[in-house]
Amino acid sequence: MNPSPHKARTGRERFTVALHWITHRRRVALAHLLRGACYGVGTGVIGLAFVWMERLI
C-alpha cells in the first residue's frame, strides 16, 4: 500500500518531471556561476590594483 496521497507516475510522467527539475536547477546553477565569475573578476582587479600601487610606492 502506498502511503502517499499521489498516484504513481508513469515512465513518461517521470521523465517530464525530471526534465523540468533539471531545467530549473540549470538556470539556478548558471546564475551562481555568473555570480561567482563576477566576484572572481572583481577580486582579481582589486588585487592587481593593490600590487600596482605597492610597486609605485
Residue pairs with C-beta under 8 A, 6 or more apart in sequence:
2 8
9 17
